[in-house]
């Protein structure tokens, strides 16, 4: 059972990073957008 879990993890990781149509890529885009909002809020607090 452990071997099956490791193979599933290895398959999921490259799909999310490389393919454009995968749902994993959408989460990466939303995360980068979320980080931009946080950075803007930090800049406003410093000013």
C-alpha positions as CSV (number, residue, x, y, z in Angstrom):
1,X,0.0,0.0,0.0
2,X,2.9,2.4,0.7
3,X,4.3,1.9,-2.8
4,X,0.9,2.9,-4.4
5,X,0.8,6.1,-2.3
6,X,4.3,7.1,-3.4
7,X,3.5,6.6,-7.1
8,X,0.3,8.6,-6.8
9,X,2.2,11.5,-5.2
10,X,4.9,11.4,-7.9
11,X,2.3,11.5,-10.7
12,X,0.3,14.3,-9.1
13,X,3.2,16.7,-8.6
14,X,4.5,17.1,-12.2
15,X,0.9,17.4,-13.5
16,X,0.1,20.4,-11.3
17,X,3.4,22.2,-12.2
18,X,3.7,21.5,-15.9
19,X,0.3,21.1,-17.6
20,X,-1.7,24.3,-18.1
21,X,-5.1,22.6,-18.0
22,X,-4.6,20.8,-14.6
23,X,-6.5,22.1,-11.5
24,X,-3.1,22.2,-9.7
25,X,-2.0,25.0,-11.9
26,X,-5.1,27.0,-11.0
27,X,-4.3,26.8,-7.3
28,X,-0.7,28.0,-8.1
29,X,-2.1,31.1,-9.9
30,X,-4.5,31.9,-7.1
31,X,-1.6,31.5,-4.5
32,X,0.6,33.9,-6.5
33,X,-2.3,36.4,-6.7
34,X,-2.9,36.0,-2.9
35,X,0.8,36.6,-2.2
36,X,0.6,39.8,-4.3
37,X,-2.3,41.1,-2.2
38,X,-0.4,40.3,1.0
39,X,2.7,42.2,-0.3
40,X,0.6,45.2,-1.1
41,X,-1.0,45.2,2.4
42,X,2.5,45.0,4.0
43,X,3.6,48.0,1.9
44,X,0.6,50.0,2.9
45,X,1.3,49.2,6.6
46,X,4.9,50.4,6.2
47,X,3.8,53.6,4.6
